[in-house]
Amino acid sequence: MLRLPFTDGWVNRVILPKNQRFAYDQAIRMVGAHIVEVDSIADLEAALKEPVAMVAILGTNEEKSRIRLEEIAARVKPLGIPILVDAASEHLQRPSPWFARGADMVIYSGGKFLRGPQTSGLLLGNKNLVQAAWRNASPHQAFGRPMKVSKEDVIGVLTAVEYWLEERDAAAELKHWHDDLQRIAQLVAQVPGVTSEVVDPSGVVRVPVLRVRWDGIALDGMGCGSVCWKAHPAS
């Protein structure tokens, strides 16, 4: 723990599907791990010929991957390699579908859908692995100490989880989101050249979204200056 991020001579390779690389995988590299991209079963099997510390999965991109979680789990579980899923942008579910599919740990944001403290989050899963993460964080003097979460935030996210799982009316919440998006759609439709549509939830995304398209030429012709948002037409 005190040696991090200097990992020379250790098992420090982390497998990550190519389509799931994203800005926050810097959190993996900053502790001295090396990311190995895979894009097929053949890539995975080749990567497993050398020691691997962990497999990381980005939940929002997993369904579009050429290699699915179950296929990965079938090959790494016998080797004792843990699988971590970043589901920060997803709804917390009980039980989590990621565990049923082979994950050992799952991360959820405390400040997104849970609407808890923005600086909080949840790491759920294998007790030994979660305790290992805890030992590397506050109150211990290890690598995660600078990312300390306050006692107030801990209670805040715990309260948010209890409300989410025990009191929340999911159907009423979904209707509220739809109503809000419909209202926004009505307002933006008043701008010439702008159209929009409400897109229903799909896959791991469990909230509706508003897709807005605009005609950049038409907006330029309005001569609105800084009042109008000018951009290239959306695809």
MDAnalysis code that builds the backbone (N, CA, C; Angstrom):
import MDAnalysis as mda
import numpy as np

u = mda.Universe.empty(705, n_residues=235, atom_resindex=np.repeat(np.arange(235), 3), trajectory=True)
u.add_TopologyAttr("name", ["N", "CA", "C"] * 235)
u.add_TopologyAttr("resid", np.arange(1, 236))
u.add_TopologyAttr("resname", ["MET", "LEU", "ARG", "LEU", "PRO", "PHE", "THR", "ASP", "GLY", "TRP", "VAL", "ASN", "ARG", "VAL", "ILE", "LEU", "PRO", "LYS", "ASN", "GLN", "ARG", "PHE", "ALA", "TYR", "ASP", "GLN", "ALA", "ILE", "ARG", "MET", "VAL", "GLY", "ALA", "HIS", "ILE", "VAL", "GLU", "VAL", "ASP", "SER", "ILE", "ALA", "ASP", "LEU", "GLU", "ALA", "ALA", "LEU", "LYS", "GLU", "PRO", "VAL", "ALA", "MET", "VAL", "ALA", "ILE", "LEU", "GLY", "THR", "ASN", "GLU", "GLU", "LYS", "SER", "ARG", "ILE", "ARG", "LEU", "GLU", "GLU", "ILE", "ALA", "ALA", "ARG", "VAL", "LYS", "PRO", "LEU", "GLY", "ILE", "PRO", "ILE", "LEU", "VAL", "ASP", "ALA", "ALA", "SER", "GLU", "HIS", "LEU", "GLN", "ARG", "PRO", "SER", "PRO", "TRP", "PHE", "ALA", "ARG", "GLY", "ALA", "ASP", "MET", "VAL", "ILE", "TYR", "SER", "GLY", "GLY", "LYS", "PHE", "LEU", "ARG", "GLY", "PRO", "GLN", "THR", "SER", "GLY", "LEU", "LEU", "LEU", "GLY", "ASN", "LYS", "ASN", "LEU", "VAL", "GLN", "ALA", "ALA", "TRP", "ARG", "ASN", "ALA", "SER", "PRO", "HIS", "GLN", "ALA", "PHE", "GLY", "ARG", "PRO", "MET", "LYS", "VAL", "SER", "LYS", "GLU", "ASP", "VAL", "ILE", "GLY", "VAL", "LEU", "THR", "ALA", "VAL", "GLU", "TYR", "TRP", "LEU", "GLU", "GLU", "ARG", "ASP", "ALA", "ALA", "ALA", "GLU", "LEU", "LYS", "HIS", "TRP", "HIS", "ASP", "ASP", "LEU", "GLN", "ARG", "ILE", "ALA", "GLN", "LEU", "VAL", "ALA", "GLN", "VAL", "PRO", "GLY", "VAL", "THR", "SER", "GLU", "VAL", "VAL", "ASP", "PRO", "SER", "GLY", "VAL", "VAL", "ARG", "VAL", "PRO", "VAL", "LEU", "ARG", "VAL", "ARG", "TRP", "ASP", "GLY", "ILE", "ALA", "LEU", "ASP", "GLY", "MET", "GLY", "CYS", "GLY", "SER", "VAL", "CYS", "TRP", "LYS", "ALA", "HIS", "PRO", "ALA", "SER"])
u.atoms.positions = np.array([
    [0.833, -1.214, 0.000],
    [0.000, 0.000, 0.000],
    [0.861, 1.255, 0.000],
    [1.940, 1.258, 0.788],
    [2.788, 2.444, 0.871],
    [3.643, 2.624, -0.383],
    [3.798, 1.574, -1.131],
    [4.628, 1.639, -2.332],
    [3.884, 2.238, -3.534],
    [2.576, 2.193, -3.554],
    [1.806, 2.717, -4.697],
    [2.155, 4.166, -4.971],
    [2.274, 4.577, -6.244],
    [1.900, 3.862, -7.467],
    [3.045, 3.116, -8.147],
    [4.074, 2.761, -7.428],
    [5.219, 2.071, -8.016],
    [4.977, 0.567, -7.942],
    [4.615, -0.031, -9.066],
    [4.170, -1.423, -9.083],
    [5.070, -2.338, -9.900],
    [6.259, -1.891, -10.229],
    [7.174, -2.735, -10.999],
    [7.413, -4.060, -10.273],
    [7.297, -5.138, -11.020],
    [7.500, -6.455, -10.426],
    [6.244, -7.081, -9.866],
    [5.157, -6.319, -9.801],
    [3.876, -6.836, -9.314],
    [2.983, -7.224, -10.489],
    [1.905, -7.910, -10.176],
    [0.861, -8.148, -11.174],
    [0.075, -6.844, -11.281],
    [0.252, -6.126, -12.376],
    [-0.321, -4.779, -12.473],
    [-1.028, -4.519, -13.801],
    [-1.438, -5.570, -14.485],
    [-2.150, -5.417, -15.759],
    [-3.645, -5.522, -15.529],
    [-4.401, -4.578, -16.091],
    [-5.865, -4.546, -15.971],
    [-6.466, -4.625, -17.364],
    [-7.292, -5.615, -17.595],
    [-7.943, -5.800, -18.892],
    [-9.180, -4.922, -18.975],
    [-9.340, -4.243, -20.119],
    [-10.493, -3.366, -20.343],
    [-10.898, -3.466, -21.810],
    [-12.162, -3.815, -22.106],
    [-12.606, -3.860, -23.497],
    [-12.376, -2.526, -24.201],
    [-11.974, -2.597, -25.460],
    [-11.556, -1.408, -26.197],
    [-12.647, -0.357, -26.254],
    [-13.907, -0.762, -26.456],
    [-14.983, 0.221, -26.607],
    [-15.408, 0.824, -25.277],
    [-14.752, 0.392, -24.182],
    [-15.119, 0.892, -22.859],
    [-14.037, 1.778, -22.243],
    [-13.046, 2.173, -23.054],
    [-12.079, 3.165, -22.592],
    [-12.789, 4.511, -22.436],
    [-12.496, 5.219, -21.359],
    [-13.127, 6.523, -21.141],
    [-12.258, 7.343, -20.195],
    [-12.622, 8.609, -20.035],
    [-11.757, 9.544, -19.310],
    [-11.410, 9.063, -17.906],
    [-12.355, 8.444, -17.223],
    [-12.129, 8.094, -15.833],
    [-11.302, 6.829, -15.640],
    [-10.893, 6.158, -16.732],
    [-10.022, 5.017, -16.494],
    [-8.614, 5.468, -16.081],
    [-8.418, 6.796, -16.051],
    [-7.207, 7.346, -15.439],
    [-7.090, 6.902, -13.981],
    [-8.233, 6.653, -13.333],
    [-8.213, 6.196, -11.939],
    [-7.531, 4.836, -11.811],
    [-7.572, 4.040, -12.877],
    [-6.887, 2.751, -12.865],
    [-5.392, 2.954, -13.052],
    [-5.029, 3.823, -13.994],
    [-3.617, 4.024, -14.312],
    [-2.873, 4.799, -13.234],
    [-3.578, 5.642, -12.507],
    [-2.893, 6.500, -11.536],
    [-2.313, 5.717, -10.356],
    [-2.792, 4.491, -10.129],
    [-2.230, 3.684, -9.037],
    [-1.102, 2.784, -9.527],
    [-0.692, 2.963, -10.795],
    [0.426, 2.190, -11.307],
    [0.040, 0.981, -12.130],
    [-1.247, 0.828, -12.429],
    [-1.694, -0.294, -13.251],
    [-1.560, 0.053, -14.734],
    [-1.432, -0.966, -15.551],
    [-1.332, -0.805, -16.998],
    [-2.565, -1.418, -17.644],
    [-3.272, -0.648, -18.448],
    [-4.493, -1.117, -19.095],
    [-4.146, -1.885, -20.364],
    [-4.744, -3.061, -20.498],
    [-4.588, -3.885, -21.688],
    [-5.940, -3.938, -22.396],
    [-6.022, -3.371, -23.598],
    [-7.277, -3.350, -24.345],
    [-7.526, -4.696, -25.025],
    [-8.784, -5.132, -24.994],
    [-9.185, -6.332, -25.734],
    [-10.433, -6.002, -26.537],
    [-10.560, -6.640, -27.701],
    [-11.702, -6.357, -28.564],
    [-12.361, -7.630, -29.073],
    [-11.893, -8.769, -28.582],
    [-12.434, -10.046, -29.019],
    [-12.049, -11.120, -28.010],
    [-12.640, -12.300, -28.169],
    [-12.282, -13.423, -27.308],
    [-10.814, -13.786, -27.503],
    [-10.363, -13.719, -28.753],
    [-8.955, -14.036, -29.028],
    [-8.027, -13.066, -28.304],
    [-8.401, -11.768, -28.311],
    [-7.596, -10.772, -27.582],
    [-7.553, -11.092, -26.102],
    [-8.714, -11.450, -25.547],
    [-8.799, -11.750, -24.119],
    [-7.926, -12.944, -23.761],
    [-8.034, -13.999, -24.544],
    [-7.261, -15.200, -24.244],
    [-5.765, -14.937, -24.368],
    [-5.389, -14.078, -25.326],
    [-3.972, -13.724, -25.462],
    [-3.503, -12.910, -24.260],
    [-4.358, -11.985, -23.787],
    [-4.000, -11.147, -22.637],
    [-3.859, -11.971, -21.374],
    [-4.607, -13.057, -21.273],
    [-4.577, -13.886, -20.073],
    [-3.366, -14.817, -20.021],
    [-2.550, -14.801, -21.040],
    [-1.340, -15.621, -21.025],
    [-0.297, -15.037, -20.077],
    [-0.480, -13.762, -19.715],
    [0.377, -13.132, -18.718],
    [-0.474, -12.779, -17.500],
    [0.125, -12.620, -16.325],
    [-0.651, -12.338, -15.112],
    [-1.507, -11.074, -15.239],
    [-2.724, -11.128, -14.713],
    [-3.674, -10.015, -14.760],
    [-4.200, -9.756, -13.354],
    [-4.248, -8.490, -12.966],
    [-4.728, -8.139, -11.628],
    [-6.239, -8.027, -11.565],
    [-6.860, -7.536, -12.646],
    [-8.291, -7.239, -12.602],
    [-8.814, -7.044, -14.018],
    [-10.123, -7.186, -14.168],
    [-10.822, -6.801, -15.396],
    [-11.758, -5.655, -15.037],
    [-11.753, -4.600, -15.831],
    [-12.638, -3.455, -15.603],
    [-13.660, -3.378, -16.737],
    [-14.893, -3.042, -16.384],
    [-15.989, -2.948, -17.345],
    [-16.699, -1.616, -17.152],
    [-17.003, -0.917, -18.260],
    [-17.829, 0.283, -18.212],
    [-19.250, -0.107, -18.551],
    [-20.131, -0.066, -17.552],
    [-21.475, -0.602, -17.711],
    [-22.278, -0.019, -18.858],
    [-22.195, 1.295, -19.056],
    [-23.012, 1.933, -20.085],
    [-22.614, 1.528, -21.498],
    [-21.394, 1.007, -21.693],
    [-20.945, 0.602, -23.022],
    [-20.895, -0.917, -23.200],
    [-21.168, -1.655, -22.127],
    [-20.969, -3.104, -22.168],
    [-21.856, -3.785, -23.206],
    [-23.109, -3.343, -23.353],
    [-24.011, -4.029, -24.272],
    [-23.612, -3.851, -25.737],
    [-22.762, -2.870, -26.017],
    [-22.308, -2.651, -27.385],
    [-20.947, -3.278, -27.655],
    [-20.419, -3.986, -26.675],
    [-19.087, -4.566, -26.799],
    [-19.125, -5.841, -27.625],
    [-18.022, -6.125, -28.289],
    [-17.900, -7.353, -29.063],
    [-17.656, -8.556, -28.163],
    [-17.333, -8.286, -26.915],
    [-17.109, -9.352, -25.942],
    [-17.910, -9.021, -24.688],
    [-18.823, -9.915, -24.309],
    [-19.755, -9.621, -23.233],
    [-19.215, -10.090, -21.883],
    [-19.837, -9.574, -20.835],
    [-19.368, -9.843, -19.477],
    [-19.355, -11.333, -19.171],
    [-20.398, -12.051, -19.577],
    [-20.458, -13.487, -19.291],
    [-19.283, -14.228, -19.928],
    [-18.905, -13.806, -21.140],
    [-17.783, -14.451, -21.830],
    [-16.467, -14.181, -21.106],
    [-16.346, -12.967, -20.611],
    [-15.144, -12.615, -19.849],
    [-15.096, -13.401, -18.544],
    [-16.217, -13.417, -17.826],
    [-16.264, -14.095, -16.528],
    [-15.933, -15.579, -16.658],
    [-16.417, -16.213, -17.714],
    [-16.176, -17.641, -17.897],
    [-14.690, -17.948, -18.019],
    [-13.911, -16.979, -18.488],
    [-12.479, -17.199, -18.705],
    [-11.605, -16.706, -17.558],
    [-12.052, -15.694, -16.813],
    [-11.193, -15.155, -15.756],
    [-11.533, -15.700, -14.376],
    [-12.775, -16.125, -14.163],
    [-13.156, -16.642, -12.844],
    [-12.295, -17.831, -12.420],
    [-12.050, -18.813, -13.322],
    [-11.212, -19.941, -12.909],
    [-9.791, -19.532, -12.540],
    [-9.375, -18.349, -12.981],
    [-8.030, -17.863, -12.685],
    [-7.990, -16.988, -11.437],
    [-9.151, -16.760, -10.827],
    [-9.205, -15.945, -9.616],
    [-9.035, -14.461, -9.875],
    [-9.316, -14.011, -11.093],
    [-9.169, -12.597, -11.448],
    [-10.499, -11.884, -11.211],
    [-10.534, -10.837, -10.379],
    [-11.791, -10.147, -10.092],
    [-12.238, -9.237, -11.240],
    [-13.547, -9.005, -11.303],
    [-14.139, -8.131, -12.320],
    [-14.818, -6.961, -11.620],
    [-14.452, -5.747, -12.024],
    [-15.036, -4.513, -11.484],
    [-15.878, -3.856, -12.565],
    [-17.130, -3.512, -12.245],
    [-18.020, -2.823, -13.181],
    [-18.260, -1.401, -12.698],
    [-17.996, -0.439, -13.570],
    [-18.324, 0.959, -13.285],
    [-19.746, 1.208, -13.763],
    [-20.674, 1.262, -12.814],
    [-22.084, 1.510, -13.120],
    [-22.517, 2.848, -12.526],
    [-21.579, 3.798, -12.484],
    [-21.845, 5.083, -11.829],
    [-23.041, 5.799, -12.419],
    [-23.267, 5.653, -13.725],
    [-24.350, 6.383, -14.394],
    [-25.630, 5.564, -14.481],
    [-25.743, 4.520, -13.671],
    [-26.901, 3.629, -13.741],
    [-27.730, 3.673, -12.457],
    [-28.943, 3.138, -12.575],
    [-29.806, 3.004, -11.406],
    [-29.287, 1.887, -10.499],
    [-29.311, 2.128, -9.216],
    [-29.018, 1.082, -8.249],
    [-30.196, 0.117, -8.209],
    [-29.920, -1.171, -8.381],
    [-30.971, -2.185, -8.349],
    [-30.628, -3.236, -7.295],
    [-31.676, -3.832, -6.747],
    [-31.486, -4.876, -5.743],
    [-32.271, -6.110, -6.167],
    [-31.608, -7.213, -6.506],
    [-30.148, -7.371, -6.574],
    [-29.588, -6.738, -7.850],
    [-28.315, -6.425, -7.829],
    [-27.684, -5.841, -8.999],
    [-27.542, -6.896, -10.090],
    [-27.986, -6.602, -11.315],
    [-27.848, -7.578, -12.401],
    [-26.399, -7.880, -12.744],
    [-25.497, -6.969, -12.395],
    [-24.088, -7.187, -12.734],
    [-23.500, -8.366, -11.962],
    [-23.932, -8.559, -10.722],
    [-23.428, -9.686, -9.947],
    [-23.915, -11.003, -10.538],
    [-25.163, -11.014, -10.996],
    [-25.713, -12.229, -11.596],
    [-24.963, -12.599, -12.869],
    [-24.363, -11.608, -13.511],
    [-23.666, -11.847, -14.773],
    [-22.173, -12.117, -14.576],
    [-21.678, -12.017, -13.343],
    [-20.303, -12.414, -13.104],
    [-19.400, -11.384, -12.468],
    [-19.896, -10.176, -12.194],
    [-19.049, -9.149, -11.585],
    [-18.748, -9.489, -10.120],
    [-17.587, -9.026, -9.653],
    [-17.211, -9.183, -8.253],
    [-17.433, -7.898, -7.462],
    [-17.310, -6.752, -8.148],
    [-17.529, -5.451, -7.517],
    [-18.254, -4.549, -8.506],
    [-19.123, -3.688, -7.971],
    [-19.856, -2.731, -8.802],
    [-19.808, -1.370, -8.123],
    [-19.544, -0.334, -8.933],
    [-19.487, 1.045, -8.438],
    [-20.750, 1.784, -8.855],
    [-21.362, 2.501, -7.919],
    [-22.493, 3.380, -8.220],
    [-22.185, 4.784, -7.700],
    [-22.611, 5.784, -8.427],
    [-22.446, 7.164, -7.968],
    [-23.456, 7.476, -6.880],
    [-23.020, 8.220, -5.869],
    [-23.950, 8.669, -4.842],
    [-24.640, 9.963, -5.232],
    [-24.052, 10.689, -6.181],
    [-24.566, 12.008, -6.517],
    [-25.341, 12.096, -7.815],
    [-25.542, 10.971, -8.504],
    [-26.327, 11.004, -9.741],
    [-27.766, 10.614, -9.426],
    [-28.194, 9.419, -9.850],
    [-29.596, 9.056, -9.675],
    [-30.000, 8.917, -8.215],
    [-29.061, 8.530, -7.347],
    [-29.401, 8.428, -5.928],
    [-29.683, 9.793, -5.313],
    [-29.133, 10.854, -5.956],
    [-29.316, 12.235, -5.491],
    [-28.812, 12.427, -4.055],
    [-27.747, 11.703, -3.728],
    [-27.074, 11.893, -2.457],
    [-25.961, 12.916, -2.614],
    [-25.046, 13.008, -1.665],
    [-23.937, 13.957, -1.761],
    [-23.106, 13.713, -3.026],
    [-22.730, 14.786, -3.690],
    [-22.028, 14.678, -4.957],
    [-20.663, 14.016, -4.816],
    [-20.060, 14.119, -3.651],
    [-18.719, 13.563, -3.438],
    [-18.751, 12.129, -2.928],
    [-19.885, 11.469, -2.991],
    [-20.013, 10.127, -2.430],
    [-20.251, 9.090, -3.519],
    [-20.086, 7.832, -3.155],
    [-20.342, 6.731, -4.073],
    [-20.439, 5.434, -3.306],
    [-20.772, 4.363, -4.019],
    [-20.899, 3.049, -3.407],
    [-19.990, 2.062, -4.128],
    [-19.257, 1.273, -3.374],
    [-18.529, 0.133, -3.905],
    [-19.135, -1.099, -3.255],
    [-19.796, -1.908, -4.048],
    [-20.507, -3.078, -3.540],
    [-19.874, -4.348, -4.095],
    [-19.965, -5.442, -3.329],
    [-19.497, -6.707, -3.862],
    [-18.756, -7.565, -2.866],
    [-17.785, -8.323, -3.374],
    [-17.008, -9.262, -2.586],
    [-16.425, -8.584, -1.343],
    [-16.704, -9.150, -0.176],
    [-16.339, -8.493, 1.071],
    [-14.834, -8.269, 1.181],
    [-14.036, -9.253, 0.824],
    [-12.586, -9.112, 0.944],
    [-12.055, -8.007, 0.042],
    [-12.582, -7.915, -1.184],
    [-12.123, -6.891, -2.117],
    [-12.556, -5.497, -1.665],
    [-13.785, -5.374, -1.191],
    [-14.276, -4.075, -0.718],
    [-13.483, -3.629, 0.510],
    [-13.174, -4.568, 1.407],
    [-12.370, -4.217, 2.577],
    [-10.954, -3.798, 2.170],
    [-10.414, -4.416, 1.116],
    [-9.093, -4.029, 0.636],
    [-9.116, -2.593, 0.128],
    [-10.194, -2.221, -0.576],
    [-10.329, -0.841, -1.046],
    [-10.429, 0.117, 0.137],
    [-11.197, -0.299, 1.153],
    [-11.366, 0.541, 2.358],
    [-10.038, 0.767, 3.054],
    [-9.207, -0.237, 3.103],
    [-7.904, -0.097, 3.767],
    [-6.993, 0.871, 3.030],
    [-7.240, 1.060, 1.751],
    [-6.436, 1.996, 0.960],
    [-7.001, 3.408, 0.976],
    [-8.080, 3.616, 1.710],
    [-8.740, 4.923, 1.739],
    [-8.813, 5.438, 3.171],
    [-9.405, 6.611, 3.324],
    [-9.605, 7.198, 4.643],
    [-10.431, 6.249, 5.516],
    [-10.141, 6.082, 6.796],
    [-9.252, 6.901, 7.626],
    [-7.796, 6.451, 7.623],
    [-7.438, 5.510, 6.750],
    [-6.069, 5.016, 6.728],
    [-5.186, 5.941, 5.896],
    [-3.903, 5.920, 6.183],
    [-2.960, 6.818, 5.520],
    [-2.401, 6.144, 4.264],
    [-3.300, 5.851, 3.322],
    [-2.889, 5.149, 2.113],
    [-3.256, 5.970, 0.877],
    [-3.216, 5.335, -0.279],
    [-3.317, 6.057, -1.546],
    [-4.612, 6.860, -1.667],
    [-5.704, 6.314, -1.140],
    [-6.985, 6.984, -1.305],
    [-7.279, 8.069, -0.286],
    [-6.356, 8.330, 0.621],
    [-6.593, 9.330, 1.668],
    [-6.964, 10.705, 1.107],
    [-6.328, 11.188, 0.006],
    [-6.701, 12.510, -0.517],
    [-8.151, 12.577, -1.013],
    [-8.759, 11.426, -1.282],
    [-10.147, 11.395, -1.758],
    [-11.123, 11.161, -0.603],
    [-10.766, 11.664, 0.556],
    [-11.546, 11.435, 1.774],
    [-12.995, 11.899, 1.625],
    [-13.921, 11.071, 2.072],
    [-15.350, 11.402, 2.101],
    [-15.723, 11.697, 3.554],
    [-16.412, 12.797, 3.774],
    [-16.730, 13.204, 5.146],
    [-17.773, 12.293, 5.783],
    [-17.820, 12.324, 7.102],
    [-18.832, 11.542, 7.828],
    [-20.235, 11.988, 7.441],
    [-20.386, 13.291, 7.186],
    [-21.704, 13.811, 6.783],
    [-22.127, 13.235, 5.431],
    [-21.152, 13.108, 4.507],
    [-21.461, 12.536, 3.197],
    [-21.798, 11.053, 3.302],
    [-21.109, 10.349, 4.198],
    [-21.395, 8.927, 4.387],
    [-22.847, 8.737, 4.833],
    [-23.276, 9.525, 5.810],
    [-24.665, 9.430, 6.279],
    [-25.629, 9.886, 5.177],
    [-25.211, 10.903, 4.415],
    [-26.061, 11.392, 3.334],
    [-26.317, 10.345, 2.271],
    [-25.269, 9.633, 1.845],
    [-25.463, 8.625, 0.802],
    [-26.202, 7.407, 1.357],
    [-25.976, 7.082, 2.629],
    [-26.735, 5.986, 3.247],
    [-28.224, 6.315, 3.268],
    [-28.559, 7.541, 3.616],
    [-29.960, 7.977, 3.616],
    [-30.544, 7.922, 2.211],
    [-29.746, 8.332, 1.221],
    [-30.209, 8.301, -0.168],
    [-30.488, 6.871, -0.626],
    [-29.635, 5.935, -0.234],
    [-29.846, 4.535, -0.600],
    [-31.115, 3.992, 0.048],
    [-31.309, 4.295, 1.319],
    [-32.514, 3.817, 2.015],
    [-33.768, 4.367, 1.358],
    [-33.759, 5.650, 0.993],
    [-34.924, 6.235, 0.327],
    [-35.130, 5.584, -1.036],
    [-34.044, 5.414, -1.777],
    [-34.122, 4.865, -3.136],
    [-34.742, 3.462, -3.144],
    [-34.329, 2.638, -2.183],
    [-34.764, 1.245, -2.184],
    [-36.077, 1.013, -1.449],
    [-36.442, 1.901, -0.522],
    [-37.591, 1.616, 0.335],
    [-38.764, 2.584, 0.174],
    [-38.511, 3.809, -0.289],
    [-39.589, 4.798, -0.306],
    [-39.903, 5.357, -1.694],
    [-38.975, 5.288, -2.597],
    [-39.125, 5.932, -3.905],
    [-40.270, 5.304, -4.699],
    [-41.059, 6.152, -5.373],
    [-42.115, 5.711, -6.274],
    [-41.559, 5.804, -7.694],
    [-41.049, 4.680, -8.203],
    [-40.363, 4.680, -9.495],
    [-41.283, 5.094, -10.635],
    [-42.543, 4.660, -10.601],
    [-43.481, 4.995, -11.676],
    [-43.774, 6.492, -11.690],
    [-43.995, 7.070, -10.517],
    [-44.265, 8.506, -10.433],
    [-43.048, 9.310, -10.861],
    [-41.868, 8.830, -10.525],
    [-40.635, 9.507, -10.903],
    [-40.453, 9.503, -12.414],
    [-40.737, 8.364, -13.046],
    [-40.616, 8.259, -14.500],
    [-41.598, 9.197, -15.201],
    [-42.817, 9.268, -14.674],
    [-43.802, 10.180, -15.261],
    [-43.357, 11.630, -15.119],
    [-42.787, 11.956, -13.984],
    [-42.304, 13.323, -13.746],
    [-41.217, 13.687, -14.752],
    [-40.290, 12.749, -14.996],
    [-39.238, 12.996, -15.992],
    [-39.826, 13.211, -17.382],
    [-40.790, 12.366, -17.747],
    [-41.428, 12.506, -19.058],
    [-42.121, 13.865, -19.184],
    [-42.833, 14.260, -18.136],
    [-43.542, 15.543, -18.165],
    [-42.565, 16.707, -18.317],
    [-41.456, 16.645, -17.597],
    [-40.451, 17.708, -17.697],
    [-39.893, 17.803, -19.110],
    [-39.579, 16.650, -19.695],
    [-38.999, 16.651, -21.035],
    [-40.000, 17.123, -22.082],
    [-41.258, 16.759, -21.900],
    [-42.286, 17.223, -22.839],
    [-42.410, 18.739, -22.772],
    [-42.320, 19.298, -21.588],
    [-42.415, 20.753, -21.431],
    [-41.224, 21.442, -22.098],
    [-40.023, 20.895, -21.890],
    [-38.843, 21.469, -22.528],
    [-38.969, 21.369, -24.045],
    [-39.465, 20.227, -24.528],
    [-39.634, 20.035, -25.967],
    [-40.576, 21.079, -26.556],
    [-41.661, 21.395, -25.838],
    [-42.604, 22.409, -26.311],
    [-41.941, 23.778, -26.419],
    [-41.073, 24.076, -25.464],
    [-40.421, 25.388, -25.459],
    [-39.381, 25.512, -26.577],
    [-38.558, 24.485, -26.759],
    [-37.533, 24.585, -27.799],
    [-38.140, 24.536, -29.188],
    [-39.325, 23.940, -29.314],
    [-39.990, 23.870, -30.624],
    [-40.411, 25.245, -31.124],
    [-40.431, 26.239, -30.227],
    [-40.808, 27.594, -30.633],
    [-39.691, 28.294, -31.406],
    [-38.491, 27.726, -31.366],
    [-37.363, 28.309, -32.090],
    [-37.354, 27.756, -33.512],
    [-37.390, 28.605, -34.534],
    [-37.382, 28.120, -35.921],
    [-36.164, 27.251, -36.203],
    [-36.409, 26.118, -36.868],
    [-35.313, 25.222, -37.222],
    [-34.944, 24.225, -36.158],
    [-35.629, 24.253, -35.001],
    [-35.315, 23.333, -33.906],
    [-36.432, 22.307, -33.752],
    [-36.082, 21.044, -33.691],
    [-37.037, 19.966, -33.440],
    [-36.493, 19.089, -32.315],
    [-37.368, 18.331, -31.694],
    [-36.928, 17.469, -30.595],
    [-37.838, 16.263, -30.481],
    [-37.366, 15.252, -29.779],
    [-38.171, 14.067, -29.496],
    [-37.738, 13.478, -28.169],
    [-38.689, 12.925, -27.443],
    [-38.399, 12.244, -26.186],
    [-38.089, 10.786, -26.501],
    [-36.934, 10.326, -26.057],
    [-36.504, 8.954, -26.312],
    [-36.685, 8.133, -25.043],
    [-37.421, 7.050, -25.145],
    [-37.693, 6.210, -23.982],
    [-36.445, 5.469, -23.515],
    [-36.424, 5.064, -22.242],
    [-35.262, 4.345, -21.711],
    [-35.001, 3.044, -22.469],
    [-33.729, 2.664, -22.559],
    [-33.361, 1.402, -23.188],
    [-32.066, 0.906, -22.573],
    [-31.896, -0.417, -22.527],
    [-30.677, -0.996, -21.973],
    [-30.488, -0.630, -20.508],
    [-29.260, -0.297, -20.137],
    [-28.979, 0.059, -18.744],
    [-29.389, 1.491, -18.442],
    [-29.732, 2.273, -19.485],
    [-30.207, 3.644, -19.275],
    [-31.694, 3.584, -18.956],
    [-32.058, 3.929, -17.742],
    [-33.430, 3.755, -17.270],
    [-34.186, 5.076, -17.129],
    [-33.699, 6.096, -17.815],
    [-34.384, 7.389, -17.805],
    [-34.620, 7.840, -19.244],
    [-35.705, 8.573, -19.487],
    [-35.920, 9.122, -20.829],
    [-34.960, 10.275, -21.083],
    [-34.665, 10.527, -22.331],
    [-33.806, 11.653, -22.687],
    [-34.479, 12.449, -23.799],
    [-34.102, 13.716, -23.916],
    [-34.639, 14.585, -24.958],
    [-33.552, 14.779, -26.007],
    [-33.856, 14.372, -27.227],
    [-32.921, 14.551, -28.336],
    [-33.342, 15.794, -29.122],
    [-32.436, 16.754, -29.201],
    [-32.733, 18.025, -29.871],
    [-31.901, 18.130, -31.146],
    [-32.555, 18.492, -32.236],
    [-31.866, 18.720, -33.510],
    [-32.152, 20.148, -33.963],
    [-31.168, 20.753, -34.597],
    [-31.378, 22.111, -35.074],
    [-30.727, 22.321, -36.428],
    [-31.275, 23.258, -37.167],
    [-30.773, 23.659, -38.474],
    [-29.855, 24.859, -38.253],
    [-28.545, 24.627, -38.331],
    [-27.592, 25.694, -38.063],
    [-27.744, 26.877, -38.999],
    [-28.090, 26.608, -40.265],
    [-28.252, 27.694, -41.235],
    [-29.426, 28.572, -40.846],
    [-30.534, 27.943, -40.445],
    [-31.717, 28.720, -40.056],
    [-31.436, 29.579, -38.837],
    [-30.695, 29.035, -37.865],
    [-30.388, 29.797, -36.661],
    [-29.442, 30.955, -36.984],
    [-28.480, 30.731, -37.869],
    [-27.585, 31.809, -38.268],
    [-28.352, 32.957, -38.903],
    [-29.394, 32.598, -39.663],
    [-30.161, 33.620, -40.359],
    [-31.014, 34.477, -39.460],
    [-31.193, 34.057, -38.208],
    [-32.009, 34.836, -37.284],
    [-31.273, 36.065, -36.772],
    [-29.930, 36.057, -36.867],
    [-29.162, 37.215, -36.405],
    [-29.337, 37.480, -34.928],
    [-29.396, 36.418, -34.119],
    [-29.674, 36.593, -32.689],
    [-28.433, 36.908, -31.866],
    [-27.266, 36.827, -32.471],
    [-26.054, 37.108, -31.712],
    [-25.889, 36.146, -30.558],
    [-25.579, 36.678, -29.397],
    [-25.293, 35.832, -28.248],
    [-26.543, 35.215, -27.639],
    [-27.729, 35.666, -28.078],
    [-28.963, 35.124, -27.517],
    [-29.199, 33.712, -28.011],
    [-28.775, 33.416, -29.235],
    [-28.984, 32.095, -29.806],
    [-27.748, 31.229, -29.621],
    [-27.967, 29.933, -29.456],
    [-26.871, 28.983, -29.362],
    [-26.593, 28.480, -30.759],
    [-25.448, 28.804, -31.305],
    [-25.111, 28.411, -32.660],
    [-24.192, 27.194, -32.614],
    [-24.508, 26.197, -33.430],
    [-23.692, 24.998, -33.487],
    [-23.934, 24.303, -34.805],
    [-23.085, 23.352, -35.110],
    [-23.306, 22.563, -36.319],
    [-24.560, 21.717, -36.109],
    [-25.303, 21.412, -37.191],
    [-26.499, 20.592, -37.048],
    [-26.171, 19.248, -36.399],
    [-27.030, 18.800, -35.524],
    [-26.814, 17.529, -34.847],
    [-27.060, 16.394, -35.830],
    [-26.371, 15.285, -35.608],
    [-26.566, 14.118, -36.473],
    [-27.890, 13.443, -36.135],
])
